[in-house]
Amino acid sequence: MATDHYTYRVIWSPEDGEHVGLCSEFPSLSWLALTTDEAMAGIRRLVNEVASDMQAAGEQPPTPIPLVRPAV
């Protein structure tokens, strides 16, 4: 499973005082960390683990959201 094709982002959470790693295809998952790099690495690892577990259980992980490019 190519989880590197998913849509990831990192935002700042004032409530938590940490950066939050998110993945659009897995909206229920997040990863808190002190730095943006740690948040990104954490959410990518977590998504990879969850997608692998889904496949092992015979479930189909979400399809990556396609990039929509504006018409030129």
CHARMM internal coordinates of N, CA and C (Angstrom, degrees):
IC EDIT
DIST 1 N 1 CA 1.4586
DIST 1 CA 1 C 1.5224
ANGL 1 N 1 CA 1 C 108.92
DIST 1 C 2 N 1.2987
ANGL 1 CA 1 C 2 N 117.11
DIHE 1 N 1 CA 1 C 2 N 126.21
DIST 2 N 2 CA 1.4624
ANGL 1 C 2 N 2 CA 122.38
DIHE 1 CA 1 C 2 N 2 CA -178.71
DIST 2 CA 2 C 1.5277
ANGL 2 N 2 CA 2 C 109.95
DIHE 1 C 2 N 2 CA 2 C -91.05
DIST 2 C 3 N 1.3193
ANGL 2 CA 2 C 3 N 115.95
DIHE 2 N 2 CA 2 C 3 N 82.98
DIST 3 N 3 CA 1.4689
ANGL 2 C 3 N 3 CA 119.58
DIHE 2 CA 2 C 3 N 3 CA -178.75
DIST 3 CA 3 C 1.5205
ANGL 3 N 3 CA 3 C 112.61
DIHE 2 C 3 N 3 CA 3 C -74.04
DIST 3 C 4 N 1.3350
ANGL 3 CA 3 C 4 N 117.72
DIHE 3 N 3 CA 3 C 4 N -7.77
DIST 4 N 4 CA 1.4601
ANGL 3 C 4 N 4 CA 120.04
DIHE 3 CA 3 C 4 N 4 CA 177.39
DIST 4 CA 4 C 1.5255
ANGL 4 N 4 CA 4 C 111.90
DIHE 3 C 4 N 4 CA 4 C -74.56
DIST 4 C 5 N 1.3335
ANGL 4 CA 4 C 5 N 117.76
DIHE 4 N 4 CA 4 C 5 N -6.98
DIST 5 N 5 CA 1.4605
ANGL 4 C 5 N 5 CA 121.52
DIHE 4 CA 4 C 5 N 5 CA 177.42
DIST 5 CA 5 C 1.5247
ANGL 5 N 5 CA 5 C 111.88
DIHE 4 C 5 N 5 CA 5 C -90.86
DIST 5 C 6 N 1.3067
ANGL 5 CA 5 C 6 N 118.27
DIHE 5 N 5 CA 5 C 6 N -0.73
DIST 6 N 6 CA 1.4631
ANGL 5 C 6 N 6 CA 121.32
DIHE 5 CA 5 C 6 N 6 CA 177.76
DIST 6 CA 6 C 1.5266
ANGL 6 N 6 CA 6 C 110.94
DIHE 5 C 6 N 6 CA 6 C -77.43
DIST 6 C 7 N 1.3168
ANGL 6 CA 6 C 7 N 115.80
DIHE 6 N 6 CA 6 C 7 N 167.18
DIST 7 N 7 CA 1.4582
ANGL 6 C 7 N 7 CA 122.74
DIHE 6 CA 6 C 7 N 7 CA -177.87
DIST 7 CA 7 C 1.5264
ANGL 7 N 7 CA 7 C 109.42
DIHE 6 C 7 N 7 CA 7 C -96.62
DIST 7 C 8 N 1.3264
ANGL 7 CA 7 C 8 N 116.18
DIHE 7 N 7 CA 7 C 8 N 111.19
DIST 8 N 8 CA 1.4606
ANGL 7 C 8 N 8 CA 122.53
DIHE 7 CA 7 C 8 N 8 CA -178.35
DIST 8 CA 8 C 1.5202
ANGL 8 N 8 CA 8 C 110.40
DIHE 7 C 8 N 8 CA 8 C -111.62
DIST 8 C 9 N 1.3323
ANGL 8 CA 8 C 9 N 115.60
DIHE 8 N 8 CA 8 C 9 N 152.56
DIST 9 N 9 CA 1.4593
ANGL 8 C 9 N 9 CA 120.55
DIHE 8 CA 8 C 9 N 9 CA 172.57
DIST 9 CA 9 C 1.5165
ANGL 9 N 9 CA 9 C 108.83
DIHE 8 C 9 N 9 CA 9 C -155.49
DIST 9 C 10 N 1.3037
ANGL 9 CA 9 C 10 N 115.42
DIHE 9 N 9 CA 9 C 10 N 161.01
DIST 10 N 10 CA 1.4622
ANGL 9 C 10 N 10 CA 122.15
DIHE 9 CA 9 C 10 N 10 CA 176.49
DIST 10 CA 10 C 1.5199
ANGL 10 N 10 CA 10 C 107.72
DIHE 9 C 10 N 10 CA 10 C -126.59
DIST 10 C 11 N 1.3174
ANGL 10 CA 10 C 11 N 115.78
DIHE 10 N 10 CA 10 C 11 N 131.23
DIST 11 N 11 CA 1.4605
ANGL 10 C 11 N 11 CA 121.44
DIHE 10 CA 10 C 11 N 11 CA 177.20
DIST 11 CA 11 C 1.5236
ANGL 11 N 11 CA 11 C 109.01
DIHE 10 C 11 N 11 CA 11 C -126.13
DIST 11 C 12 N 1.3218
ANGL 11 CA 11 C 12 N 116.45
DIHE 11 N 11 CA 11 C 12 N 162.22
DIST 12 N 12 CA 1.4567
ANGL 11 C 12 N 12 CA 122.03
DIHE 11 CA 11 C 12 N 12 CA 176.20
DIST 12 CA 12 C 1.5149
ANGL 12 N 12 CA 12 C 108.57
DIHE 11 C 12 N 12 CA 12 C -91.81
DIST 12 C 13 N 1.3430
ANGL 12 CA 12 C 13 N 117.19
DIHE 12 N 12 CA 12 C 13 N 135.44
DIST 13 N 13 CA 1.4648
ANGL 12 C 13 N 13 CA 122.55
DIHE 12 CA 12 C 13 N 13 CA 176.42
DIST 13 CA 13 C 1.5239
ANGL 13 N 13 CA 13 C 108.88
DIHE 12 C 13 N 13 CA 13 C -110.99
DIST 13 C 14 N 1.3388
ANGL 13 CA 13 C 14 N 117.62
DIHE 13 N 13 CA 13 C 14 N 105.37
DIST 14 N 14 CA 1.4601
ANGL 13 C 14 N 14 CA 119.99
DIHE 13 CA 13 C 14 N 14 CA 177.48
DIST 14 CA 14 C 1.5327
ANGL 14 N 14 CA 14 C 111.86
DIHE 13 C 14 N 14 CA 14 C -61.47
DIST 14 C 15 N 1.3268
ANGL 14 CA 14 C 15 N 116.47
DIHE 14 N 14 CA 14 C 15 N -34.13
DIST 15 N 15 CA 1.4714
ANGL 14 C 15 N 15 CA 120.85
DIHE 14 CA 14 C 15 N 15 CA -179.25
DIST 15 CA 15 C 1.5259
ANGL 15 N 15 CA 15 C 111.52
DIHE 14 C 15 N 15 CA 15 C -64.09
DIST 15 C 16 N 1.3395
ANGL 15 CA 15 C 16 N 115.74
DIHE 15 N 15 CA 15 C 16 N -40.39
DIST 16 N 16 CA 1.4669
ANGL 15 C 16 N 16 CA 120.86
DIHE 15 CA 15 C 16 N 16 CA -177.69
DIST 16 CA 16 C 1.5312
ANGL 16 N 16 CA 16 C 112.25
DIHE 15 C 16 N 16 CA 16 C -91.35
DIST 16 C 17 N 1.3372
ANGL 16 CA 16 C 17 N 116.50
DIHE 16 N 16 CA 16 C 17 N -19.70
DIST 17 N 17 CA 1.4504
ANGL 16 C 17 N 17 CA 120.20
DIHE 16 CA 16 C 17 N 17 CA -176.04
DIST 17 CA 17 C 1.5169
ANGL 17 N 17 CA 17 C 112.45
DIHE 16 C 17 N 17 CA 17 C 67.82
DIST 17 C 18 N 1.3530
ANGL 17 CA 17 C 18 N 116.18
DIHE 17 N 17 CA 17 C 18 N 27.54
DIST 18 N 18 CA 1.4513
ANGL 17 C 18 N 18 CA 121.99
DIHE 17 CA 17 C 18 N 18 CA -179.00
DIST 18 CA 18 C 1.5219
ANGL 18 N 18 CA 18 C 109.58
DIHE 17 C 18 N 18 CA 18 C -144.03
DIST 18 C 19 N 1.3140
ANGL 18 CA 18 C 19 N 115.35
DIHE 18 N 18 CA 18 C 19 N 167.11
DIST 19 N 19 CA 1.4588
ANGL 18 C 19 N 19 CA 121.85
DIHE 18 CA 18 C 19 N 19 CA 173.41
DIST 19 CA 19 C 1.5284
ANGL 19 N 19 CA 19 C 108.21
DIHE 18 C 19 N 19 CA 19 C -82.69
DIST 19 C 20 N 1.3322
ANGL 19 CA 19 C 20 N 115.32
DIHE 19 N 19 CA 19 C 20 N 146.97
DIST 20 N 20 CA 1.4611
ANGL 19 C 20 N 20 CA 120.92
DIHE 19 CA 19 C 20 N 20 CA -178.90
DIST 20 CA 20 C 1.5215
ANGL 20 N 20 CA 20 C 109.04
DIHE 19 C 20 N 20 CA 20 C -120.52
DIST 20 C 21 N 1.3337
ANGL 20 CA 20 C 21 N 116.47
DIHE 20 N 20 CA 20 C 21 N 121.79
DIST 21 N 21 CA 1.4518
ANGL 20 C 21 N 21 CA 121.92
DIHE 20 CA 20 C 21 N 21 CA 173.86
DIST 21 CA 21 C 1.5168
ANGL 21 N 21 CA 21 C 109.23
DIHE 20 C 21 N 21 CA 21 C -87.60
DIST 21 C 22 N 1.3339
ANGL 21 CA 21 C 22 N 116.02
DIHE 21 N 21 CA 21 C 22 N 133.65
DIST 22 N 22 CA 1.4653
ANGL 21 C 22 N 22 CA 122.03
DIHE 21 CA 21 C 22 N 22 CA -177.54
DIST 22 CA 22 C 1.5189
ANGL 22 N 22 CA 22 C 110.45
DIHE 21 C 22 N 22 CA 22 C -132.55
DIST 22 C 23 N 1.3282
ANGL 22 CA 22 C 23 N 115.69
DIHE 22 N 22 CA 22 C 23 N 157.08
DIST 23 N 23 CA 1.4646
ANGL 22 C 23 N 23 CA 122.09
DIHE 22 CA 22 C 23 N 23 CA 175.45
DIST 23 CA 23 C 1.5251
ANGL 23 N 23 CA 23 C 107.21
DIHE 22 C 23 N 23 CA 23 C -133.95
DIST 23 C 24 N 1.3326
ANGL 23 CA 23 C 24 N 116.62
DIHE 23 N 23 CA 23 C 24 N 121.30
DIST 24 N 24 CA 1.4673
ANGL 23 C 24 N 24 CA 121.17
DIHE 23 CA 23 C 24 N 24 CA -176.31
DIST 24 CA 24 C 1.5217
ANGL 24 N 24 CA 24 C 112.94
DIHE 23 C 24 N 24 CA 24 C -59.26
DIST 24 C 25 N 1.3287
ANGL 24 CA 24 C 25 N 117.57
DIHE 24 N 24 CA 24 C 25 N -35.67
DIST 25 N 25 CA 1.4638
ANGL 24 C 25 N 25 CA 120.81
DIHE 24 CA 24 C 25 N 25 CA -177.85
DIST 25 CA 25 C 1.5253
ANGL 25 N 25 CA 25 C 112.71
DIHE 24 C 25 N 25 CA 25 C -75.42
DIST 25 C 26 N 1.3282
ANGL 25 CA 25 C 26 N 117.45
DIHE 25 N 25 CA 25 C 26 N -16.35
DIST 26 N 26 CA 1.4662
ANGL 25 C 26 N 26 CA 122.84
DIHE 25 CA 25 C 26 N 26 CA 177.47
DIST 26 CA 26 C 1.5304
ANGL 26 N 26 CA 26 C 108.08
DIHE 25 C 26 N 26 CA 26 C -127.51
DIST 26 C 27 N 1.3425
ANGL 26 CA 26 C 27 N 117.57
DIHE 26 N 26 CA 26 C 27 N 73.21
DIST 27 N 27 CA 1.4670
ANGL 26 C 27 N 27 CA 120.48
DIHE 26 CA 26 C 27 N 27 CA -173.15
DIST 27 CA 27 C 1.5248
ANGL 27 N 27 CA 27 C 114.99
DIHE 26 C 27 N 27 CA 27 C -63.70
DIST 27 C 28 N 1.3099
ANGL 27 CA 27 C 28 N 118.79
DIHE 27 N 27 CA 27 C 28 N -16.12
DIST 28 N 28 CA 1.4688
ANGL 27 C 28 N 28 CA 120.37
DIHE 27 CA 27 C 28 N 28 CA -179.63
DIST 28 CA 28 C 1.5317
ANGL 28 N 28 CA 28 C 112.06
DIHE 27 C 28 N 28 CA 28 C -87.29
DIST 28 C 29 N 1.3349
ANGL 28 CA 28 C 29 N 117.83
DIHE 28 N 28 CA 28 C 29 N -6.11
DIST 29 N 29 CA 1.4620
ANGL 28 C 29 N 29 CA 121.04
DIHE 28 CA 28 C 29 N 29 CA -178.29
DIST 29 CA 29 C 1.5250
ANGL 29 N 29 CA 29 C 111.10
DIHE 28 C 29 N 29 CA 29 C -101.33
DIST 29 C 30 N 1.3329
ANGL 29 CA 29 C 30 N 115.56
DIHE 29 N 29 CA 29 C 30 N 145.43
DIST 30 N 30 CA 1.4666
ANGL 29 C 30 N 30 CA 121.39
DIHE 29 CA 29 C 30 N 30 CA 173.98
DIST 30 CA 30 C 1.5236
ANGL 30 N 30 CA 30 C 108.39
DIHE 29 C 30 N 30 CA 30 C -154.96
DIST 30 C 31 N 1.3395
ANGL 30 CA 30 C 31 N 115.22
DIHE 30 N 30 CA 30 C 31 N 163.57
DIST 31 N 31 CA 1.4559
ANGL 30 C 31 N 31 CA 121.08
DIHE 30 CA 30 C 31 N 31 CA 179.72
DIST 31 CA 31 C 1.5169
ANGL 31 N 31 CA 31 C 108.51
DIHE 30 C 31 N 31 CA 31 C -142.22
DIST 31 C 32 N 1.3357
ANGL 31 CA 31 C 32 N 116.93
DIHE 31 N 31 CA 31 C 32 N 121.40
DIST 32 N 32 CA 1.4583
ANGL 31 C 32 N 32 CA 122.46
DIHE 31 CA 31 C 32 N 32 CA 178.07
DIST 32 CA 32 C 1.5191
ANGL 32 N 32 CA 32 C 110.51
DIHE 31 C 32 N 32 CA 32 C -92.78
DIST 32 C 33 N 1.3407
ANGL 32 CA 32 C 33 N 116.44
DIHE 32 N 32 CA 32 C 33 N 139.77
DIST 33 N 33 CA 1.4595
ANGL 32 C 33 N 33 CA 121.19
DIHE 32 CA 32 C 33 N 33 CA 178.34
DIST 33 CA 33 C 1.5263
ANGL 33 N 33 CA 33 C 109.88
DIHE 32 C 33 N 33 CA 33 C -157.39
DIST 33 C 34 N 1.3172
ANGL 33 CA 33 C 34 N 115.62
DIHE 33 N 33 CA 33 C 34 N 161.80
DIST 34 N 34 CA 1.4585
ANGL 33 C 34 N 34 CA 121.19
DIHE 33 CA 33 C 34 N 34 CA -178.73
DIST 34 CA 34 C 1.5299
ANGL 34 N 34 CA 34 C 113.01
DIHE 33 C 34 N 34 CA 34 C -75.11
DIST 34 C 35 N 1.3505
ANGL 34 CA 34 C 35 N 117.69
DIHE 34 N 34 CA 34 C 35 N -25.98
DIST 35 N 35 CA 1.4567
ANGL 34 C 35 N 35 CA 120.56
DIHE 34 CA 34 C 35 N 35 CA -179.86
DIST 35 CA 35 C 1.5248
ANGL 35 N 35 CA 35 C 110.27
DIHE 34 C 35 N 35 CA 35 C -123.04
DIST 35 C 36 N 1.3333
ANGL 35 CA 35 C 36 N 115.27
DIHE 35 N 35 CA 35 C 36 N 160.20
DIST 36 N 36 CA 1.4667
ANGL 35 C 36 N 36 CA 119.06
DIHE 35 CA 35 C 36 N 36 CA 178.04
DIST 36 CA 36 C 1.5231
ANGL 36 N 36 CA 36 C 111.31
DIHE 35 C 36 N 36 CA 36 C -64.87
DIST 36 C 37 N 1.3368
ANGL 36 CA 36 C 37 N 116.86
DIHE 36 N 36 CA 36 C 37 N -38.58
DIST 37 N 37 CA 1.4662
ANGL 36 C 37 N 37 CA 120.09
DIHE 36 CA 36 C 37 N 37 CA 179.86
DIST 37 CA 37 C 1.5257
ANGL 37 N 37 CA 37 C 111.67
DIHE 36 C 37 N 37 CA 37 C -63.42
DIST 37 C 38 N 1.3472
ANGL 37 CA 37 C 38 N 116.61
DIHE 37 N 37 CA 37 C 38 N -42.25
DIST 38 N 38 CA 1.4682
ANGL 37 C 38 N 38 CA 120.16
DIHE 37 CA 37 C 38 N 38 CA 178.84
DIST 38 CA 38 C 1.5189
ANGL 38 N 38 CA 38 C 111.14
DIHE 37 C 38 N 38 CA 38 C -66.88
DIST 38 C 39 N 1.3362
ANGL 38 CA 38 C 39 N 117.66
DIHE 38 N 38 CA 38 C 39 N -37.87
DIST 39 N 39 CA 1.4644
ANGL 38 C 39 N 39 CA 121.10
DIHE 38 CA 38 C 39 N 39 CA 178.65
DIST 39 CA 39 C 1.5275
ANGL 39 N 39 CA 39 C 110.79
DIHE 38 C 39 N 39 CA 39 C -65.06
DIST 39 C 40 N 1.3353
ANGL 39 CA 39 C 40 N 116.39
DIHE 39 N 39 CA 39 C 40 N -42.25
DIST 40 N 40 CA 1.4635
ANGL 39 C 40 N 40 CA 120.02
DIHE 39 CA 39 C 40 N 40 CA 179.44
DIST 40 CA 40 C 1.5274
ANGL 40 N 40 CA 40 C 110.55
DIHE 39 C 40 N 40 CA 40 C -66.48
DIST 40 C 41 N 1.3179
ANGL 40 CA 40 C 41 N 117.00
DIHE 40 N 40 CA 40 C 41 N -45.86
DIST 41 N 41 CA 1.4673
ANGL 40 C 41 N 41 CA 120.16
DIHE 40 CA 40 C 41 N 41 CA 179.57
DIST 41 CA 41 C 1.5233
ANGL 41 N 41 CA 41 C 110.78
DIHE 40 C 41 N 41 CA 41 C -62.48
DIST 41 C 42 N 1.3199
ANGL 41 CA 41 C 42 N 116.90
DIHE 41 N 41 CA 41 C 42 N -39.97
DIST 42 N 42 CA 1.4615
ANGL 41 C 42 N 42 CA 121.03
DIHE 41 CA 41 C 42 N 42 CA -178.86
DIST 42 CA 42 C 1.5172
ANGL 42 N 42 CA 42 C 112.99
DIHE 41 C 42 N 42 CA 42 C -65.23
DIST 42 C 43 N 1.3387
ANGL 42 CA 42 C 43 N 117.17
DIHE 42 N 42 CA 42 C 43 N -46.04
DIST 43 N 43 CA 1.4707
ANGL 42 C 43 N 43 CA 119.24
DIHE 42 CA 42 C 43 N 43 CA -178.70
DIST 43 CA 43 C 1.5246
ANGL 43 N 43 CA 43 C 110.08
DIHE 42 C 43 N 43 CA 43 C -68.62
DIST 43 C 44 N 1.3233
ANGL 43 CA 43 C 44 N 117.58
DIHE 43 N 43 CA 43 C 44 N -35.55
DIST 44 N 44 CA 1.4674
ANGL 43 C 44 N 44 CA 119.55
DIHE 43 CA 43 C 44 N 44 CA 178.16
DIST 44 CA 44 C 1.5311
ANGL 44 N 44 CA 44 C 111.08
DIHE 43 C 44 N 44 CA 44 C -65.21
DIST 44 C 45 N 1.3365
ANGL 44 CA 44 C 45 N 116.76
DIHE 44 N 44 CA 44 C 45 N -41.66
DIST 45 N 45 CA 1.4788
ANGL 44 C 45 N 45 CA 120.46
DIHE 44 CA 44 C 45 N 45 CA 176.96
DIST 45 CA 45 C 1.5272
ANGL 45 N 45 CA 45 C 110.48
DIHE 44 C 45 N 45 CA 45 C -63.15
DIST 45 C 46 N 1.3382
ANGL 45 CA 45 C 46 N 116.11
DIHE 45 N 45 CA 45 C 46 N -45.63
DIST 46 N 46 CA 1.4632
ANGL 45 C 46 N 46 CA 120.55
DIHE 45 CA 45 C 46 N 46 CA -178.30
DIST 46 CA 46 C 1.5237
ANGL 46 N 46 CA 46 C 111.23
DIHE 45 C 46 N 46 CA 46 C -62.00
DIST 46 C 47 N 1.3226
ANGL 46 CA 46 C 47 N 117.54
DIHE 46 N 46 CA 46 C 47 N -45.82
DIST 47 N 47 CA 1.4658
ANGL 46 C 47 N 47 CA 121.10
DIHE 46 CA 46 C 47 N 47 CA 178.92
DIST 47 CA 47 C 1.5227
ANGL 47 N 47 CA 47 C 110.25
DIHE 46 C 47 N 47 CA 47 C -61.37
DIST 47 C 48 N 1.3092
ANGL 47 CA 47 C 48 N 117.28
DIHE 47 N 47 CA 47 C 48 N -42.28
DIST 48 N 48 CA 1.4609
ANGL 47 C 48 N 48 CA 120.77
DIHE 47 CA 47 C 48 N 48 CA 178.69
DIST 48 CA 48 C 1.5281
ANGL 48 N 48 CA 48 C 110.70
DIHE 47 C 48 N 48 CA 48 C -60.17
DIST 48 C 49 N 1.3296
ANGL 48 CA 48 C 49 N 117.00
DIHE 48 N 48 CA 48 C 49 N -44.32
DIST 49 N 49 CA 1.4702
ANGL 48 C 49 N 49 CA 120.84
DIHE 48 CA 48 C 49 N 49 CA 178.88
DIST 49 CA 49 C 1.5213
ANGL 49 N 49 CA 49 C 111.66
DIHE 48 C 49 N 49 CA 49 C -63.76
DIST 49 C 50 N 1.3275
ANGL 49 CA 49 C 50 N 116.94
DIHE 49 N 49 CA 49 C 50 N -45.04
DIST 50 N 50 CA 1.4695
ANGL 49 C 50 N 50 CA 120.55
DIHE 49 CA 49 C 50 N 50 CA -178.75
DIST 50 CA 50 C 1.5260
ANGL 50 N 50 CA 50 C 110.56
DIHE 49 C 50 N 50 CA 50 C -65.83
DIST 50 C 51 N 1.3374
ANGL 50 CA 50 C 51 N 117.63
DIHE 50 N 50 CA 50 C 51 N -43.54
DIST 51 N 51 CA 1.4695
ANGL 50 C 51 N 51 CA 120.47
DIHE 50 CA 50 C 51 N 51 CA 178.93
DIST 51 CA 51 C 1.5287
ANGL 51 N 51 CA 51 C 110.67
DIHE 50 C 51 N 51 CA 51 C -63.08
DIST 51 C 52 N 1.3236
ANGL 51 CA 51 C 52 N 117.36
DIHE 51 N 51 CA 51 C 52 N -40.24
DIST 52 N 52 CA 1.4726
ANGL 51 C 52 N 52 CA 120.92
DIHE 51 CA 51 C 52 N 52 CA 177.69
DIST 52 CA 52 C 1.5207
ANGL 52 N 52 CA 52 C 111.11
DIHE 51 C 52 N 52 CA 52 C -64.19
DIST 52 C 53 N 1.3366
ANGL 52 CA 52 C 53 N 116.64
DIHE 52 N 52 CA 52 C 53 N -42.98
DIST 53 N 53 CA 1.4659
ANGL 52 C 53 N 53 CA 120.64
DIHE 52 CA 52 C 53 N 53 CA 177.21
DIST 53 CA 53 C 1.5218
ANGL 53 N 53 CA 53 C 111.23
DIHE 52 C 53 N 53 CA 53 C -62.08
DIST 53 C 54 N 1.3362
ANGL 53 CA 53 C 54 N 116.45
DIHE 53 N 53 CA 53 C 54 N -40.51
DIST 54 N 54 CA 1.4653
ANGL 53 C 54 N 54 CA 120.04
DIHE 53 CA 53 C 54 N 54 CA 178.59
DIST 54 CA 54 C 1.5275
ANGL 54 N 54 CA 54 C 110.53
DIHE 53 C 54 N 54 CA 54 C -61.57
DIST 54 C 55 N 1.3274
ANGL 54 CA 54 C 55 N 116.40
DIHE 54 N 54 CA 54 C 55 N -46.12
DIST 55 N 55 CA 1.4671
ANGL 54 C 55 N 55 CA 119.87
DIHE 54 CA 54 C 55 N 55 CA -179.86
DIST 55 CA 55 C 1.5230
ANGL 55 N 55 CA 55 C 111.17
DIHE 54 C 55 N 55 CA 55 C -63.12
DIST 55 C 56 N 1.3334
ANGL 55 CA 55 C 56 N 116.96
DIHE 55 N 55 CA 55 C 56 N -40.47
DIST 56 N 56 CA 1.4648
ANGL 55 C 56 N 56 CA 120.95
DIHE 55 CA 55 C 56 N 56 CA 179.47
DIST 56 CA 56 C 1.5220
ANGL 56 N 56 CA 56 C 111.34
DIHE 55 C 56 N 56 CA 56 C -63.40
DIST 56 C 57 N 1.3319
ANGL 56 CA 56 C 57 N 116.14
DIHE 56 N 56 CA 56 C 57 N -29.66
DIST 57 N 57 CA 1.4664
ANGL 56 C 57 N 57 CA 121.20
DIHE 56 CA 56 C 57 N 57 CA 179.65
DIST 57 CA 57 C 1.5238
ANGL 57 N 57 CA 57 C 112.18
DIHE 56 C 57 N 57 CA 57 C -88.58
DIST 57 C 58 N 1.3418
ANGL 57 CA 57 C 58 N 117.27
DIHE 57 N 57 CA 57 C 58 N 3.00
DIST 58 N 58 CA 1.4592
ANGL 57 C 58 N 58 CA 120.63
DIHE 57 CA 57 C 58 N 58 CA 179.23
DIST 58 CA 58 C 1.5156
ANGL 58 N 58 CA 58 C 113.59
DIHE 57 C 58 N 58 CA 58 C 83.69
DIST 58 C 59 N 1.3235
ANGL 58 CA 58 C 59 N 117.21
DIHE 58 N 58 CA 58 C 59 N 12.35
DIST 59 N 59 CA 1.4647
ANGL 58 C 59 N 59 CA 121.57
DIHE 58 CA 58 C 59 N 59 CA 178.64
DIST 59 CA 59 C 1.5226
ANGL 59 N 59 CA 59 C 109.57
DIHE 58 C 59 N 59 CA 59 C -94.86
DIST 59 C 60 N 1.3121
ANGL 59 CA 59 C 60 N 115.97
DIHE 59 N 59 CA 59 C 60 N 154.95
DIST 60 N 60 CA 1.4550
ANGL 59 C 60 N 60 CA 121.67
DIHE 59 CA 59 C 60 N 60 CA 178.91
DIST 60 CA 60 C 1.5319
ANGL 60 N 60 CA 60 C 109.45
DIHE 59 C 60 N 60 CA 60 C -97.66
DIST 60 C 61 N 1.3371
ANGL 60 CA 60 C 61 N 118.65
DIHE 60 N 60 CA 60 C 61 N 116.28
DIST 61 N 61 CA 1.4662
ANGL 60 C 61 N 61 CA 120.00
DIHE 60 CA 60 C 61 N 61 CA 175.54
DIST 61 CA 61 C 1.5300
ANGL 61 N 61 CA 61 C 110.66
DIHE 60 C 61 N 61 CA 61 C -62.16
DIST 61 C 62 N 1.3179
ANGL 61 CA 61 C 62 N 117.21
DIHE 61 N 61 CA 61 C 62 N 158.97
DIST 62 N 62 CA 1.4694
ANGL 61 C 62 N 62 CA 119.99
DIHE 61 CA 61 C 62 N 62 CA -179.52
DIST 62 CA 62 C 1.5328
ANGL 62 N 62 CA 62 C 111.81
DIHE 61 C 62 N 62 CA 62 C -59.16
DIST 62 C 63 N 1.2985
ANGL 62 CA 62 C 63 N 114.61
DIHE 62 N 62 CA 62 C 63 N 151.23
DIST 63 N 63 CA 1.4615
ANGL 62 C 63 N 63 CA 121.49
DIHE 62 CA 62 C 63 N 63 CA 174.43
DIST 63 CA 63 C 1.5357
ANGL 63 N 63 CA 63 C 107.74
DIHE 62 C 63 N 63 CA 63 C -78.92
DIST 63 C 64 N 1.3353
ANGL 63 CA 63 C 64 N 117.63
DIHE 63 N 63 CA 63 C 64 N 137.13
DIST 64 N 64 CA 1.4686
ANGL 63 C 64 N 64 CA 118.75
DIHE 63 CA 63 C 64 N 64 CA 176.86
DIST 64 CA 64 C 1.5247
ANGL 64 N 64 CA 64 C 111.81
DIHE 63 C 64 N 64 CA 64 C -57.69
DIST 64 C 65 N 1.3104
ANGL 64 CA 64 C 65 N 115.96
DIHE 64 N 64 CA 64 C 65 N 143.83
DIST 65 N 65 CA 1.4520
ANGL 64 C 65 N 65 CA 121.54
DIHE 64 CA 64 C 65 N 65 CA 177.40
DIST 65 CA 65 C 1.5294
ANGL 65 N 65 CA 65 C 107.77
DIHE 64 C 65 N 65 CA 65 C -71.43
DIST 65 C 66 N 1.3339
ANGL 65 CA 65 C 66 N 118.06
DIHE 65 N 65 CA 65 C 66 N 126.16
DIST 66 N 66 CA 1.4682
ANGL 65 C 66 N 66 CA 119.00
DIHE 65 CA 65 C 66 N 66 CA -178.06
DIST 66 CA 66 C 1.5247
ANGL 66 N 66 CA 66 C 111.51
DIHE 65 C 66 N 66 CA 66 C -71.45
DIST 66 C 67 N 1.3103
ANGL 66 CA 66 C 67 N 115.55
DIHE 66 N 66 CA 66 C 67 N 146.65
DIST 67 N 67 CA 1.4478
ANGL 66 C 67 N 67 CA 121.75
DIHE 66 CA 66 C 67 N 67 CA 175.65
DIST 67 CA 67 C 1.5175
ANGL 67 N 67 CA 67 C 108.54
DIHE 66 C 67 N 67 CA 67 C -74.20
DIST 67 C 68 N 1.3173
ANGL 67 CA 67 C 68 N 116.14
DIHE 67 N 67 CA 67 C 68 N 126.59
DIST 68 N 68 CA 1.4696
ANGL 67 C 68 N 68 CA 121.00
DIHE 67 CA 67 C 68 N 68 CA 177.78
DIST 68 CA 68 C 1.5226
ANGL 68 N 68 CA 68 C 106.73
DIHE 67 C 68 N 68 CA 68 C -103.91
DIST 68 C 69 N 1.2936
ANGL 68 CA 68 C 69 N 115.52
DIHE 68 N 68 CA 68 C 69 N 118.87
DIST 69 N 69 CA 1.4577
ANGL 68 C 69 N 69 CA 120.58
DIHE 68 CA 68 C 69 N 69 CA -179.37
DIST 69 CA 69 C 1.5254
ANGL 69 N 69 CA 69 C 109.27
DIHE 68 C 69 N 69 CA 69 C -103.29
DIST 69 C 70 N 1.3160
ANGL 69 CA 69 C 70 N 116.67
DIHE 69 N 69 CA 69 C 70 N 139.14
DIST 70 N 70 CA 1.4581
ANGL 69 C 70 N 70 CA 119.06
DIHE 69 CA 69 C 70 N 70 CA 179.32
DIST 70 CA 70 C 1.5288
ANGL 70 N 70 CA 70 C 111.19
DIHE 69 C 70 N 70 CA 70 C -65.59
DIST 70 C 71 N 1.3055
ANGL 70 CA 70 C 71 N 115.13
DIHE 70 N 70 CA 70 C 71 N 146.84
DIST 71 N 71 CA 1.4691
ANGL 70 C 71 N 71 CA 120.53
DIHE 70 CA 70 C 71 N 71 CA 177.49
DIST 71 CA 71 C 1.5172
ANGL 71 N 71 CA 71 C 108.71
DIHE 70 C 71 N 71 CA 71 C -68.19
DIST 71 C 72 N 1.3185
ANGL 71 CA 71 C 72 N 114.60
DIHE 71 N 71 CA 71 C 72 N 143.33
DIST 72 N 72 CA 1.4786
ANGL 71 C 72 N 72 CA 119.15
DIHE 71 CA 71 C 72 N 72 CA -179.17
DIST 72 CA 72 C 1.5031
ANGL 72 N 72 CA 72 C 109.81
DIHE 71 C 72 N 72 CA 72 C -102.68
END
COOR INIT
IC SEED 1 N 1 CA 1 C
IC BUILD
